[in-house]
Amino acid sequence: MAQRSGTLAGAEQTTGASRPRLAAERLDRLQARATVGLWRRAWRRLRRNRVAMAGLVVTVAVVLFALAAGLIARLVGQQYWEGQLRDQFLPPFSPGHLLGTDANGRDVLVRSAYGARISLAVAVLASITTLAIASVVGSASGYFGGLVDALAMRVVDVLLSIPGLPLLILVFTVYRPGPYGLALFIALLGWAGAARLVRGEILSLRTRDYIEAARVSGATSSRIIAKHLLPNVVPLLLVSLSLSLPGLILTEAALSYLGFGVQVPIPSWGNMLENARDYFARSWPNVFIPGFFIFLTVLAISLVGNGVRDALDPRLND
């Protein structure tokens, strides 16, 4: 009889110890369902925003244009570094050259496609790297607080006080990176603002009941951050990504235009503008075409970013 009583007591202790873990697992399931509902509602709101959908269509078209750069080069029969001096400054819609040629007889359509690939790749890689650094620093700062928070925020304050473009010009005067190095340098200087946003969101989430349940169940800090906090910051990160891309495209274009970004013969929209600057009076389409691509892409992504921000706003009704 005593043995049976001991067995029952042990079972009750085991059941009692497992209750917080079961509660945490149930909260995880409920959170996953709520997240699915959030994305469905956001997509429904975004589809109703005609301006944002138009921007999305243009953005997808530009991305496909960049991905098809190699195919376009094969169809034209000319690579972005190849040109014939006898074909200098051909106007748009010339035979074999839909957008004409530049000062070296290179096809502007092919160079625009490869320029789109480089400009978008630099902007996207810089954005992803920026958000990765901001997520790590912001989540650690907001969750742990104390000395970690103080040190991280002082680093953020220092970075926010530094003028980014002049510093990049100063660095690239000594070191001329390729496209990937350019994206990395831009990200290393641009993550501070996003880190502060992530920190603020983590501070508002770390005292929620499901976080306390996860702590009681024995979850480690890294698991709580990765499984419970960061998924709730994803909408904020997506909005930040969509709104930062236009600025990064313009930053790359400005650096390349000034001669400190992507270097020739690799084309980007910025250095295409720089190359055409001295020949504006002779061939204005060489200036207009890359400038128009920059304008159209930045405008389209900005419209998508505004639409994503509105779609993920929980204060808006369906």
Backbone bond lengths (Angstrom), bond angles and torsions (degrees), N, CA, C in turn:
res aa  C-N    CA-C-N  psi(-1)  N-CA   C-N-CA  omega(-1)  CA-C   N-CA-C  phi
1 M - - - 1.479 - - 1.530 110.92 -
2 A 1.344 114.90 -42.58 1.481 119.58 178.27 1.509 110.68 -63.06
3 Q 1.342 114.99 -39.27 1.464 118.07 179.78 1.514 110.83 -64.10
4 R 1.335 116.34 -39.56 1.462 120.15 178.91 1.513 111.35 -65.08
5 S 1.337 116.33 -40.61 1.460 120.23 178.15 1.526 111.00 -62.74
6 G 1.345 115.41 -40.07 1.472 118.25 177.54 1.499 111.58 -64.86
7 T 1.326 117.56 -38.36 1.467 120.48 178.58 1.515 111.63 -63.90
8 L 1.351 115.81 -42.43 1.461 120.15 178.66 1.520 111.08 -64.32
9 A 1.324 116.11 -40.94 1.466 119.07 178.85 1.516 111.36 -63.75
10 G 1.347 116.10 -41.04 1.470 119.04 178.16 1.509 111.79 -64.55
11 A 1.356 116.62 -38.63 1.462 119.67 178.33 1.513 110.89 -64.68
12 E 1.353 116.73 -40.27 1.465 119.65 178.73 1.529 110.95 -64.37
13 Q 1.365 116.75 -39.71 1.457 118.90 178.09 1.522 111.67 -64.46
14 T 1.370 114.48 -41.21 1.463 118.29 178.84 1.520 111.33 -63.10
15 T 1.347 114.78 -42.43 1.459 119.25 178.79 1.517 110.99 -64.12
16 G 1.330 116.08 -42.63 1.455 119.40 178.87 1.509 112.62 -63.52
17 A 1.327 116.71 -37.80 1.468 119.55 179.96 1.513 112.40 -71.17
18 S 1.351 115.15 -29.00 1.462 118.20 -177.26 1.519 112.74 -85.18
19 R 1.335 117.35 -11.99 1.466 119.27 -177.83 1.531 112.69 -61.47
20 P 1.336 119.71 -47.02 1.479 117.61 177.60 1.519 113.28 -59.77
21 R 1.337 116.54 -37.57 1.468 118.70 179.43 1.516 110.75 -66.77
22 L 1.344 117.00 -41.33 1.463 119.40 177.07 1.526 111.12 -63.76
23 A 1.328 115.38 -38.85 1.469 118.61 177.88 1.523 111.14 -64.06
24 A 1.347 116.38 -39.97 1.467 119.50 178.67 1.520 111.16 -65.55
25 E 1.347 116.54 -40.09 1.464 119.21 178.23 1.527 110.86 -64.89
26 R 1.331 116.62 -39.44 1.460 119.65 178.16 1.524 110.81 -64.36
27 L 1.341 116.30 -40.05 1.456 119.47 177.04 1.520 111.25 -63.90
28 D 1.349 116.42 -36.14 1.468 120.02 177.13 1.520 110.78 -61.47
29 R 1.331 116.41 -43.61 1.470 120.00 -179.92 1.522 110.93 -64.91
30 L 1.334 116.20 -43.15 1.462 119.37 178.98 1.525 111.03 -64.59
31 Q 1.337 114.92 -38.85 1.463 118.51 178.36 1.527 111.07 -64.79
32 A 1.331 117.03 -39.92 1.468 120.61 178.71 1.523 110.85 -63.39
33 R 1.349 117.15 -41.87 1.464 119.70 177.49 1.524 111.22 -63.78
34 A 1.327 116.47 -41.41 1.460 119.32 179.29 1.520 111.44 -64.42
35 T 1.350 115.61 -36.43 1.464 118.97 179.26 1.517 110.97 -65.85
36 V 1.349 117.12 -42.27 1.466 119.97 177.08 1.520 110.69 -60.56
37 G 1.336 115.57 -42.58 1.459 118.72 177.85 1.512 112.57 -63.28
38 L 1.347 116.90 -35.91 1.457 120.74 178.41 1.525 111.24 -62.26
39 W 1.351 116.69 -45.15 1.465 119.61 -178.00 1.524 111.20 -68.30
40 R 1.324 117.50 -36.14 1.467 119.38 177.69 1.514 111.60 -66.04
41 R 1.325 116.00 -43.39 1.462 118.88 178.42 1.525 111.09 -65.07
42 A 1.350 116.14 -39.53 1.461 119.63 179.84 1.522 111.21 -64.05
43 W 1.341 116.79 -42.26 1.460 119.35 179.24 1.531 111.20 -65.73
44 R 1.334 117.28 -37.07 1.460 120.89 178.34 1.534 110.24 -65.31
45 R 1.318 116.62 -41.60 1.463 119.43 177.71 1.530 111.08 -65.89
46 L 1.333 116.23 -41.05 1.462 119.81 -178.33 1.525 111.18 -65.08
47 R 1.331 117.10 -38.02 1.460 119.65 179.59 1.513 112.23 -65.54
48 R 1.332 117.09 -28.65 1.460 120.16 179.30 1.525 112.47 -78.35
49 N 1.326 116.93 -14.83 1.461 121.47 179.46 1.531 108.38 -88.23
50 R 1.319 116.58 98.45 1.466 120.71 -174.03 1.525 112.30 -66.67
51 V 1.312 116.90 -35.31 1.466 119.75 179.59 1.525 109.85 -65.48
52 A 1.335 116.66 -44.90 1.465 119.87 178.78 1.520 111.60 -65.19
53 M 1.328 117.68 -38.11 1.461 119.93 178.95 1.519 111.03 -67.48
54 A 1.343 116.82 -36.81 1.468 118.98 175.01 1.521 110.67 -63.01
55 G 1.330 116.30 -42.03 1.455 119.71 175.64 1.514 112.38 -62.40
56 L 1.341 116.75 -37.22 1.463 120.60 178.60 1.526 110.85 -65.72
57 V 1.324 117.27 -40.64 1.465 120.79 178.24 1.531 110.52 -61.77
58 V 1.335 116.54 -44.32 1.466 120.38 179.48 1.528 110.26 -65.72
59 T 1.319 117.41 -40.25 1.466 120.71 179.10 1.520 111.22 -62.93
60 V 1.326 116.50 -44.76 1.465 119.97 177.60 1.520 110.73 -62.18
61 A 1.337 117.11 -39.82 1.465 120.72 178.97 1.532 110.87 -62.74
62 V 1.327 117.37 -41.44 1.470 120.56 178.63 1.520 110.69 -65.95
63 V 1.327 117.12 -40.61 1.471 120.27 178.16 1.522 110.87 -63.59
64 L 1.323 116.94 -43.66 1.469 119.93 177.48 1.523 110.86 -63.96
65 F 1.324 116.99 -38.04 1.463 121.24 176.38 1.524 110.82 -59.90
66 A 1.337 116.42 -41.85 1.462 120.36 178.79 1.527 111.42 -68.52
67 L 1.327 117.07 -41.53 1.465 120.25 -179.50 1.526 111.68 -67.60
68 A 1.314 117.10 -26.69 1.464 121.13 -178.24 1.522 112.73 -90.96
69 A 1.333 117.62 15.97 1.465 120.20 -177.35 1.525 112.01 -59.30
70 G 1.325 117.17 -43.82 1.461 119.87 179.38 1.520 112.46 -63.85
71 L 1.337 116.65 -40.51 1.463 120.61 177.78 1.527 111.24 -64.36
72 I 1.325 116.34 -41.81 1.466 120.14 178.57 1.526 110.34 -62.75
73 A 1.332 116.79 -40.67 1.471 119.86 179.01 1.520 111.24 -62.81
74 R 1.334 117.45 -38.99 1.475 119.86 178.72 1.531 111.02 -68.53
75 L 1.331 116.35 -38.77 1.463 118.97 179.46 1.528 111.51 -66.13
76 V 1.322 116.38 -40.05 1.464 120.19 179.30 1.521 111.05 -75.63
77 G 1.338 116.57 -27.96 1.455 120.56 -177.60 1.510 113.80 80.10
78 Q 1.342 115.82 29.11 1.466 120.06 -178.21 1.521 108.87 -151.88
79 Q 1.343 116.96 136.38 1.450 121.86 176.48 1.531 109.81 -89.10
80 Y 1.340 115.11 167.14 1.462 118.50 -173.98 1.528 112.90 -68.20
81 W 1.341 117.67 -20.77 1.460 119.56 179.60 1.539 112.47 -95.52
82 E 1.318 117.64 -4.79 1.460 121.47 -176.56 1.526 110.63 -96.57
83 G 1.335 115.35 143.15 1.449 119.85 177.22 1.516 111.57 -161.74
84 Q 1.307 115.41 158.83 1.461 122.61 177.28 1.528 108.18 -118.34
85 L 1.345 115.55 124.14 1.460 118.71 -177.39 1.526 112.30 -62.95
86 R 1.326 116.72 -24.69 1.467 117.89 178.44 1.533 111.51 -72.07
87 D 1.332 116.65 -13.54 1.472 120.58 -179.90 1.528 111.74 -102.77
88 Q 1.309 118.26 24.17 1.458 120.92 -179.35 1.532 111.78 -61.32
89 F 1.337 114.88 138.84 1.463 123.31 169.18 1.522 113.48 54.20
90 L 1.317 116.47 38.16 1.460 118.28 172.93 1.525 109.02 -67.96
91 P 1.317 118.73 138.22 1.462 120.32 -178.43 1.531 110.67 -74.13
92 P 1.322 117.03 164.74 1.469 119.92 175.32 1.523 111.92 -58.45
93 F 1.333 114.39 152.39 1.468 124.02 -179.33 1.529 112.11 66.91
94 S 1.342 116.14 22.24 1.458 119.05 171.21 1.524 109.03 -73.87
95 P 1.333 118.29 154.02 1.472 120.28 179.32 1.531 111.66 -57.91
96 G 1.336 115.11 121.86 1.458 120.96 -179.70 1.511 114.99 82.17
97 H 1.317 118.28 -3.66 1.471 121.69 -178.61 1.523 108.05 -139.77
98 L 1.316 116.25 91.77 1.462 120.97 -173.28 1.523 112.08 -61.35
99 L 1.336 117.07 -40.59 1.464 120.92 -179.50 1.521 112.00 -107.26
100 G 1.306 117.70 14.68 1.446 120.89 177.74 1.523 112.65 83.78
101 T 1.323 115.84 -166.98 1.465 122.26 -178.78 1.526 109.01 -131.72
102 D 1.354 115.28 166.87 1.461 120.47 -178.83 1.523 110.79 -101.73
103 A 1.328 115.96 -163.27 1.464 120.66 -175.10 1.519 112.65 -66.19
104 N 1.324 118.68 -22.57 1.459 122.80 179.26 1.523 112.32 -101.98
105 G 1.316 117.42 10.62 1.452 120.81 179.86 1.509 114.45 75.69
106 R 1.325 117.93 17.55 1.462 121.72 179.92 1.523 109.85 -87.54
107 D 1.315 115.39 145.28 1.465 120.72 -176.15 1.530 110.01 -70.10
108 V 1.321 116.86 124.93 1.459 121.87 -176.90 1.528 111.21 -70.97
109 L 1.327 118.26 -33.74 1.459 120.62 178.93 1.523 110.68 -63.78
110 V 1.324 117.28 -46.24 1.467 121.03 179.46 1.523 110.30 -63.26
111 R 1.317 116.66 -44.91 1.464 119.85 -179.49 1.528 111.09 -67.23
112 S 1.315 117.99 -33.58 1.466 120.23 177.42 1.526 110.85 -67.01
113 A 1.335 116.54 -39.53 1.459 119.97 178.82 1.523 111.28 -64.91
114 Y 1.328 116.09 -47.15 1.466 118.78 177.34 1.526 110.86 -67.71
115 G 1.333 116.90 -34.45 1.456 119.54 175.76 1.523 112.19 -63.80
116 A 1.334 116.29 -37.66 1.463 119.78 175.37 1.520 110.77 -63.11
117 R 1.318 116.59 -40.88 1.470 120.24 179.13 1.521 110.94 -61.40
118 I 1.331 116.95 -45.46 1.458 120.53 -178.24 1.532 110.86 -68.71
119 S 1.328 116.55 -47.59 1.468 119.62 -177.19 1.524 111.64 -62.75
120 L 1.325 117.33 -44.27 1.465 120.19 178.58 1.516 111.90 -68.35
121 A 1.335 116.79 -38.53 1.462 119.66 179.96 1.521 110.79 -63.48
122 V 1.332 117.30 -43.60 1.466 120.25 178.64 1.525 110.48 -62.39
123 A 1.337 117.21 -45.73 1.461 120.66 -178.21 1.528 111.91 -65.31
124 V 1.335 117.25 -44.60 1.470 120.46 -178.49 1.523 110.84 -67.75
125 L 1.329 117.28 -44.70 1.464 119.92 179.55 1.523 111.06 -63.62
126 A 1.331 117.13 -41.12 1.462 119.60 177.66 1.528 110.89 -64.29
127 S 1.342 117.41 -39.44 1.471 120.61 179.61 1.526 111.22 -65.18
128 I 1.329 117.01 -45.69 1.461 120.29 -178.84 1.523 110.83 -64.25
129 T 1.333 116.27 -43.39 1.464 119.51 178.47 1.523 111.05 -64.08
130 T 1.331 115.81 -40.90 1.466 120.06 178.11 1.523 111.26 -60.00
131 L 1.334 116.69 -46.32 1.466 119.93 -178.47 1.519 111.56 -69.23
132 A 1.336 117.85 -33.51 1.471 120.18 177.87 1.531 110.06 -64.30
133 I 1.331 116.87 -47.46 1.467 119.64 178.89 1.526 110.55 -64.95
134 A 1.337 116.34 -43.33 1.466 120.13 -179.05 1.521 111.54 -63.89
135 S 1.329 117.88 -36.82 1.465 121.05 179.87 1.521 111.04 -65.43
136 V 1.324 116.59 -44.63 1.465 120.28 -179.26 1.528 110.89 -66.40
137 V 1.323 116.24 -50.83 1.468 119.73 -176.55 1.527 110.80 -68.40
138 G 1.331 117.28 -45.79 1.452 120.03 -177.53 1.523 113.23 -65.86
139 S 1.338 116.93 -41.31 1.466 119.48 179.99 1.526 111.17 -68.57
140 A 1.327 117.99 -42.08 1.463 120.24 177.94 1.520 111.31 -64.46
141 S 1.332 116.48 -41.37 1.456 120.36 179.64 1.525 111.70 -64.74
142 G 1.326 116.83 -45.71 1.456 119.90 -178.09 1.517 113.55 -71.90
143 Y 1.322 117.46 -34.00 1.468 120.02 -175.49 1.524 111.74 -79.91
144 F 1.322 117.44 -47.08 1.463 120.17 -174.55 1.522 112.11 -83.54
145 G 1.334 117.72 -34.65 1.452 120.62 179.73 1.523 111.93 64.74
146 G 1.329 116.31 -158.82 1.451 121.38 174.96 1.519 113.62 59.84
147 L 1.329 115.47 -134.79 1.456 121.64 -177.00 1.526 111.67 -65.39
148 V 1.341 117.34 -38.20 1.465 120.83 178.62 1.523 110.08 -60.60
149 D 1.319 116.28 -45.12 1.465 120.78 -179.71 1.529 110.84 -65.10
150 A 1.326 116.86 -43.09 1.466 120.26 -178.37 1.524 111.14 -63.29
151 L 1.333 117.34 -46.05 1.464 120.14 -179.50 1.524 111.68 -65.36
152 A 1.344 116.41 -45.12 1.463 119.90 -178.48 1.523 111.36 -62.74
153 M 1.326 117.45 -42.63 1.467 119.88 -178.20 1.526 112.53 -71.51
154 R 1.340 117.46 -28.09 1.470 118.20 175.75 1.524 110.05 -70.58
155 V 1.327 117.03 -37.37 1.468 119.90 174.74 1.522 109.92 -63.09
156 V 1.323 116.58 -41.50 1.468 120.82 177.86 1.521 110.65 -61.81
157 D 1.323 117.68 -43.29 1.467 121.02 179.67 1.527 111.14 -61.66
158 V 1.328 116.51 -40.39 1.464 120.22 179.66 1.529 110.11 -64.54
159 L 1.343 116.71 -45.97 1.462 119.86 -178.75 1.525 112.02 -65.00
160 L 1.332 116.75 -36.76 1.456 119.88 179.58 1.527 112.15 -70.40
161 S 1.316 117.10 -21.80 1.465 120.29 179.71 1.521 113.10 -86.01
162 I 1.344 117.57 -7.89 1.458 121.67 -178.29 1.521 109.07 -92.74
163 P 1.335 119.10 127.15 1.476 120.32 174.79 1.520 110.06 -68.12
164 G 1.329 115.96 117.62 1.460 120.75 -170.11 1.517 114.43 -66.85
165 L 1.345 117.23 -50.76 1.458 120.26 -174.41 1.533 112.50 -64.07
166 P 1.334 120.16 -46.70 1.473 118.24 176.49 1.521 113.33 -59.88
167 L 1.350 117.02 -37.87 1.462 119.04 178.91 1.522 111.26 -66.26
168 L 1.337 117.10 -40.40 1.461 120.14 177.47 1.526 110.75 -62.81
169 I 1.319 116.73 -40.92 1.467 119.80 177.96 1.523 110.24 -62.64
170 L 1.344 116.72 -41.08 1.461 120.51 178.98 1.524 111.34 -63.38
171 V 1.336 116.60 -43.22 1.468 120.29 179.99 1.522 110.46 -66.16
172 F 1.328 116.62 -44.07 1.464 119.83 -174.95 1.528 112.47 -76.89
173 T 1.339 117.05 -9.02 1.456 118.89 171.16 1.521 110.95 -67.68
174 V 1.334 115.67 -32.51 1.465 121.31 179.80 1.524 111.31 -92.97
175 Y 1.319 115.37 -40.72 1.469 120.67 -174.26 1.516 109.01 -121.58
176 R 1.320 116.78 124.47 1.458 121.81 -179.78 1.529 109.30 -105.15
177 P 1.317 118.21 97.42 1.461 120.33 -176.31 1.520 111.88 -81.70
178 G 1.322 115.47 164.84 1.449 121.12 169.39 1.512 109.96 -80.62
179 P 1.332 117.42 -173.52 1.472 119.72 -179.22 1.525 113.42 -58.34
180 Y 1.344 117.38 -41.46 1.464 119.33 -177.80 1.532 111.24 -71.29
181 G 1.330 116.62 -38.26 1.455 119.07 175.32 1.512 112.12 -64.52
182 L 1.327 116.13 -37.23 1.461 120.55 176.77 1.523 110.99 -61.40
183 A 1.333 116.82 -45.27 1.468 120.52 178.90 1.525 111.01 -62.15
184 L 1.338 117.11 -39.75 1.466 120.46 -179.32 1.526 111.10 -65.87
185 F 1.321 117.53 -43.41 1.464 120.20 179.40 1.525 110.68 -63.69
186 I 1.321 117.12 -41.83 1.467 120.12 178.89 1.528 110.38 -62.34
187 A 1.338 116.77 -41.45 1.464 120.39 -179.29 1.521 111.91 -66.85
188 L 1.332 117.20 -38.86 1.467 120.37 -178.51 1.524 112.07 -64.72
189 L 1.325 116.99 -23.35 1.458 120.25 178.40 1.533 112.87 -99.04
190 G 1.343 117.57 -11.68 1.454 119.02 -170.62 1.518 116.59 -112.65
191 W 1.348 117.96 9.11 1.460 118.40 -174.47 1.526 113.11 -88.84
192 A 1.306 118.38 -9.91 1.467 120.40 -170.29 1.527 112.36 -64.23
193 G 1.326 117.61 -45.19 1.456 119.77 -178.67 1.514 112.74 -63.23
194 A 1.331 117.00 -42.62 1.467 120.31 178.15 1.523 111.34 -65.91
195 A 1.339 117.61 -35.75 1.465 120.38 178.09 1.522 111.53 -62.64
196 R 1.312 116.44 -37.86 1.467 119.66 178.09 1.532 110.82 -66.60
197 L 1.334 117.62 -38.41 1.457 119.76 176.26 1.523 111.75 -63.43
198 V 1.338 116.63 -44.58 1.462 120.59 179.36 1.525 110.38 -62.47
199 R 1.311 116.49 -43.29 1.467 120.30 179.21 1.525 111.27 -58.12
200 G 1.330 117.01 -45.82 1.459 119.86 179.87 1.520 112.48 -61.24
201 E 1.340 116.31 -38.98 1.464 119.44 179.04 1.526 111.04 -69.22
202 I 1.325 117.15 -39.95 1.470 120.72 178.81 1.523 110.49 -64.32
203 L 1.316 117.36 -39.21 1.469 120.13 179.04 1.522 111.42 -61.11
204 S 1.332 117.10 -34.83 1.460 119.82 179.72 1.523 112.90 -79.70
205 L 1.331 117.55 -16.98 1.461 120.81 -176.63 1.527 113.76 -99.55
206 R 1.322 117.70 -25.71 1.473 119.50 -169.53 1.526 113.81 -69.42
207 T 1.336 117.70 -14.69 1.471 120.04 178.60 1.527 112.37 -99.46
208 R 1.333 118.08 7.74 1.463 120.21 -179.77 1.529 110.47 -69.62
209 D 1.331 115.64 160.08 1.459 120.70 -175.95 1.522 112.19 -63.78
210 Y 1.336 117.53 -38.29 1.459 118.45 -176.92 1.533 111.47 -70.04
211 I 1.343 117.81 -25.10 1.455 120.22 174.03 1.529 110.10 -71.02
212 E 1.322 115.95 -41.31 1.466 119.03 176.49 1.521 111.05 -63.61
213 A 1.330 117.13 -39.47 1.467 120.12 177.83 1.525 110.73 -63.14
214 A 1.327 117.38 -39.26 1.459 120.44 178.13 1.522 111.02 -65.49
215 R 1.333 118.05 -38.02 1.465 120.34 177.16 1.522 111.29 -64.73
216 V 1.341 115.26 -43.57 1.470 119.44 -179.15 1.528 110.86 -63.45
217 S 1.312 116.51 -35.35 1.469 119.88 -179.30 1.525 112.75 -74.04
218 G 1.327 118.07 -3.93 1.457 120.95 176.34 1.509 114.85 95.64
219 A 1.331 118.79 12.33 1.464 121.26 179.57 1.526 109.86 -68.21
220 T 1.319 115.61 140.27 1.457 120.53 178.26 1.525 110.39 -75.16
221 S 1.318 115.12 165.03 1.465 119.82 -179.65 1.525 111.68 -61.63
222 S 1.336 115.94 -41.29 1.466 118.80 179.83 1.521 111.22 -64.28
223 R 1.327 117.32 -37.80 1.465 120.14 178.52 1.534 110.85 -67.97
224 I 1.318 116.50 -41.01 1.464 119.55 179.27 1.527 110.44 -61.93
225 I 1.339 116.06 -42.99 1.461 119.42 -179.90 1.526 110.86 -65.75
226 A 1.344 116.09 -45.50 1.466 120.16 -174.80 1.526 112.53 -74.22
227 K 1.320 117.83 -38.69 1.463 121.26 -172.18 1.527 114.08 -95.20
228 H 1.325 117.05 -26.70 1.463 119.24 -171.87 1.530 113.82 -117.52
229 L 1.326 117.35 -35.25 1.460 119.45 -175.59 1.526 112.56 -92.06
230 L 1.340 116.78 -52.84 1.468 119.04 -175.98 1.531 113.56 -61.63
231 P 1.365 119.99 -38.24 1.471 117.19 176.40 1.520 113.74 -58.00
232 N 1.324 117.54 -29.55 1.457 120.29 178.12 1.526 112.53 -80.48
233 V 1.334 116.56 -12.18 1.462 120.87 177.88 1.523 110.74 -94.34
234 V 1.346 117.66 -10.85 1.465 121.21 -176.89 1.529 112.28 -56.11
235 P 1.347 120.76 -44.74 1.479 118.38 177.49 1.523 112.90 -57.39
236 L 1.324 116.95 -41.14 1.461 120.69 177.74 1.531 110.94 -63.42
237 L 1.346 116.68 -40.33 1.460 120.36 179.79 1.527 111.26 -67.20
238 L 1.333 116.79 -38.02 1.462 119.61 178.40 1.524 111.26 -64.89
239 V 1.306 116.60 -41.62 1.463 119.76 177.23 1.523 109.81 -63.46
240 S 1.325 116.52 -43.84 1.463 120.34 178.89 1.521 111.34 -62.22
241 L 1.340 116.51 -39.84 1.464 120.46 178.71 1.525 111.08 -63.59
242 S 1.337 116.70 -47.71 1.459 120.03 -176.92 1.520 112.23 -66.91
243 L 1.332 117.11 -29.77 1.461 119.99 -179.67 1.525 112.91 -86.63
244 S 1.336 117.88 -20.41 1.465 120.56 -179.11 1.520 112.71 -88.44
245 L 1.332 117.60 -23.59 1.462 120.18 -177.85 1.531 113.24 -58.13
246 P 1.345 120.39 -46.17 1.468 118.53 179.08 1.520 113.01 -58.17
247 G 1.331 117.31 -42.01 1.459 119.93 179.13 1.514 112.50 -64.63
248 L 1.331 117.34 -35.82 1.461 120.54 179.08 1.522 111.58 -70.87
249 I 1.330 116.94 -37.03 1.476 119.76 175.50 1.524 109.83 -61.78
250 L 1.331 116.53 -43.17 1.464 119.76 179.02 1.523 111.35 -67.59
251 T 1.335 117.69 -35.71 1.463 120.33 177.78 1.516 111.29 -63.69
252 E 1.339 116.15 -45.91 1.468 119.56 177.61 1.521 110.94 -62.59
253 A 1.326 117.38 -42.08 1.460 120.58 179.83 1.528 111.15 -64.17
254 A 1.335 117.22 -40.22 1.462 120.36 179.79 1.526 110.87 -65.87
255 L 1.338 116.75 -45.01 1.467 119.52 179.54 1.522 111.43 -63.80
256 S 1.325 116.99 -42.52 1.462 119.92 -179.95 1.527 110.81 -68.45
257 Y 1.329 117.33 -36.58 1.458 120.41 177.93 1.531 111.31 -63.84
258 L 1.335 115.99 -36.85 1.461 120.38 179.37 1.526 112.80 -80.39
259 G 1.339 116.86 -5.95 1.453 120.49 178.33 1.503 114.62 90.79
260 F 1.339 118.70 11.02 1.453 121.68 -177.80 1.530 112.79 -110.15
261 G 1.320 117.56 -0.25 1.457 120.53 -177.64 1.507 112.22 -103.41
262 V 1.329 115.98 -126.49 1.457 121.65 179.66 1.524 108.62 -66.94
263 Q 1.319 116.55 129.85 1.464 121.59 -174.06 1.530 110.48 -98.35
264 V 1.332 114.99 146.70 1.461 120.95 174.59 1.535 108.41 -64.78
265 P 1.338 117.85 148.48 1.472 128.13 12.60 1.529 114.79 -86.09
266 I 1.350 117.97 -1.10 1.464 118.81 178.53 1.526 108.72 -67.15
267 P 1.324 118.45 123.67 1.466 119.21 -176.15 1.522 112.47 -86.00
268 S 1.287 115.56 143.28 1.465 122.93 165.49 1.522 106.03 -141.45
269 W 1.310 116.12 162.41 1.457 117.91 -178.35 1.524 111.38 -60.43
270 G 1.327 116.99 -33.70 1.459 120.20 -179.66 1.511 113.01 -67.19
271 N 1.344 117.70 -48.14 1.466 117.10 -179.11 1.530 112.25 -76.68
272 M 1.337 117.74 -18.75 1.469 118.50 170.17 1.529 110.24 -65.36
273 L 1.317 117.13 -40.17 1.462 120.16 175.07 1.526 111.14 -63.50
274 E 1.327 116.26 -41.84 1.463 119.98 -179.52 1.527 111.23 -64.10
275 N 1.342 116.65 -40.62 1.464 119.96 179.70 1.527 112.33 -67.12
276 A 1.340 116.38 -31.86 1.469 120.19 -177.30 1.518 113.59 -87.90
277 R 1.324 116.67 -5.38 1.474 119.82 -174.46 1.528 112.21 -60.66
278 D 1.319 116.70 -41.15 1.470 119.78 -175.96 1.528 113.10 -77.55
279 Y 1.342 116.38 -8.18 1.469 119.02 -176.00 1.525 111.57 -118.90
280 F 1.336 115.56 23.78 1.464 119.25 -175.41 1.527 111.18 -60.08
281 A 1.349 117.35 -42.84 1.467 120.34 -177.23 1.521 111.59 -67.71
282 R 1.317 116.69 -26.25 1.466 119.68 -176.93 1.525 112.22 -89.98
283 S 1.337 117.19 -34.05 1.467 120.38 -177.91 1.527 109.06 -148.78
284 W 1.326 116.48 85.45 1.459 120.23 -179.37 1.534 113.61 -65.60
285 P 1.363 120.79 -27.74 1.477 117.68 177.75 1.525 113.51 -60.84
286 N 1.342 118.73 -26.42 1.454 120.37 178.49 1.527 112.22 -66.29
287 V 1.319 116.59 -24.88 1.459 120.88 175.01 1.523 110.23 -89.18
288 F 1.316 116.15 -41.64 1.462 120.34 -174.69 1.527 112.32 -66.21
289 I 1.334 118.44 -41.55 1.469 121.47 -171.38 1.528 111.98 -64.60
290 P 1.356 120.93 -54.92 1.475 117.90 177.71 1.516 112.96 -64.61
291 G 1.345 117.23 -34.90 1.463 119.21 176.47 1.513 112.23 -63.39
292 F 1.340 116.48 -39.09 1.465 119.94 178.40 1.525 110.86 -67.05
293 F 1.341 117.81 -38.98 1.460 120.22 177.34 1.525 110.85 -62.17
294 I 1.327 116.99 -41.86 1.468 120.20 177.95 1.525 110.00 -62.52
295 F 1.322 116.33 -48.33 1.465 120.86 -179.76 1.522 111.62 -59.33
296 L 1.326 116.94 -47.90 1.459 120.97 -176.03 1.527 111.21 -65.01
297 T 1.336 116.45 -43.09 1.461 119.91 -178.02 1.518 111.69 -67.74
298 V 1.322 116.76 -44.90 1.465 120.53 179.90 1.527 110.39 -63.72
299 L 1.326 117.33 -42.57 1.462 120.54 178.83 1.526 111.02 -63.29
300 A 1.341 117.72 -45.37 1.457 121.01 -177.79 1.526 111.12 -63.60
301 I 1.323 117.46 -46.07 1.463 120.37 -179.08 1.522 110.70 -66.71
302 S 1.326 117.44 -35.49 1.467 120.21 176.95 1.526 111.14 -63.58
303 L 1.338 117.04 -41.22 1.469 120.34 177.47 1.525 111.24 -64.07
304 V 1.328 116.13 -40.83 1.467 119.65 177.07 1.526 110.29 -64.37
305 G 1.329 116.35 -42.61 1.461 119.48 179.36 1.512 112.59 -60.92
306 N 1.332 117.03 -42.59 1.470 119.76 177.24 1.529 111.04 -64.28
307 G 1.344 115.94 -38.73 1.456 119.08 177.96 1.523 112.47 -66.25
308 V 1.318 117.29 -40.84 1.471 121.15 177.74 1.527 110.58 -64.30
309 R 1.319 116.33 -40.86 1.470 119.75 178.32 1.525 110.75 -60.68
310 D 1.328 117.39 -45.63 1.465 120.35 179.08 1.536 111.50 -67.89
311 A 1.324 117.09 -36.80 1.474 120.12 -178.07 1.513 111.64 -68.16
312 L 1.334 117.56 -31.74 1.461 120.85 -178.05 1.525 112.93 -94.89
313 D 1.323 116.73 4.56 1.460 120.05 178.53 1.526 109.51 -77.83
314 P 1.346 118.82 115.03 1.476 120.03 -177.37 1.521 113.34 -70.71
315 R 1.323 116.40 -12.32 1.480 118.47 -178.43 1.519 112.28 -80.63
316 L 1.327 116.42 -14.12 1.462 119.96 179.63 1.528 109.84 -84.56
317 N 1.309 116.31 143.69 1.462 121.35 177.55 1.515 110.62 -88.61
318 D 1.349 116.84 152.44 1.480 121.32 176.84 1.525 109.72 -67.04
